Amino acid sequence: MGAKKIGWKNFIVGQMGSGANQLELQHTLPAESFHFYLAMPTRTYERYVAKGGARGFEVVSKVANKPFPDAMILRPTSAGAKLIVAEHAKERFLGMSLGIECDPARIKGLRLSDVSMVQTMHDGTIGGGFTLQVQVTK
């Protein structure tokens, strides 16, 4: 079996309020059929994520494909994983990409759910995010 390609969706993260913000991936898709990745430029990771914390995420060194050449790629290792993004008011937006990889053979008859990336302020107040509707095509 050849390597599967990861479908990447680019997005931007803006600073909400003051202090660190959090990103949390929410879905009900089975872990044995779907794998998720979060990519960002190495500089973004070093300046705004590495120090703040990637609770429930691990750095991945090898993937089937990257969304851009200089990508630091993280994979959630637990439900409720939260990426802590340090305050970045001087940089208006940070570019990131959400990757979804699935095994089509394992999802026959499976009810697909939406995938949401929720952005919260340091106090837990939801202030942004987006939702993707998962569709599997040949």
ChimeraX attribute file (.defattr): number of C-alpha atoms within 10 A of each C-alpha:
attribute: neighborCount
match mode: 1-to-1
recipient: residues
	/A:1	3
	/A:2	5
	/A:3	8
	/A:4	12
	/A:5	14
	/A:6	19
	/A:7	16
	/A:8	20
	/A:9	14
	/A:10	14
	/A:11	14
	/A:12	12
	/A:13	17
	/A:14	18
	/A:15	22
	/A:16	20
	/A:17	13
	/A:18	12
	/A:19	14
	/A:20	19
	/A:21	27
	/A:22	24
	/A:23	20
	/A:24	19
	/A:25	22
	/A:26	16
	/A:27	16
	/A:28	11
	/A:29	17
	/A:30	14
	/A:31	12
	/A:32	10
	/A:33	14
	/A:34	14
	/A:35	17
	/A:36	18
	/A:37	22
	/A:38	24
	/A:39	26
	/A:40	24
	/A:41	18
	/A:42	15
	/A:43	13
	/A:44	18
	/A:45	23
	/A:46	13
	/A:47	14
	/A:48	17
	/A:49	20
	/A:50	16
	/A:51	12
	/A:52	18
	/A:53	16
	/A:54	21
	/A:55	15
	/A:56	15
	/A:57	20
	/A:58	14
	/A:59	14
	/A:60	14
	/A:61	9
	/A:62	8
	/A:63	12
	/A:64	10
	/A:65	14
	/A:66	18
	/A:67	20
	/A:68	14
	/A:69	9
	/A:70	12
	/A:71	19
	/A:72	20
	/A:73	25
	/A:74	22
	/A:75	18
	/A:76	22
	/A:77	14
	/A:78	12
	/A:79	14
	/A:80	14
	/A:81	18
	/A:82	20
	/A:83	23
	/A:84	23
	/A:85	27
	/A:86	21
	/A:87	20
	/A:88	20
	/A:89	13
	/A:90	7
	/A:91	9
	/A:92	10
	/A:93	13
	/A:94	17
	/A:95	13
	/A:96	23
	/A:97	21
	/A:98	20
	/A:99	22
	/A:100	17
	/A:101	16
	/A:102	19
	/A:103	13
	/A:104	12
	/A:105	7
	/A:106	12
	/A:107	16
	/A:108	8
	/A:109	6
	/A:110	10
	/A:111	8
	/A:112	15
	/A:113	15
	/A:114	13
	/A:115	17
	/A:116	15
	/A:117	16
	/A:118	17
	/A:119	26
	/A:120	21
	/A:121	20
	/A:122	18
	/A:123	10
	/A:124	10
	/A:125	12
	/A:126	15
	/A:127	14
	/A:128	14
	/A:129	17
	/A:130	11
	/A:131	13
	/A:132	12
	/A:133	10
	/A:134	12
	/A:135	8
	/A:136	10
	/A:137	5
	/A:138	3
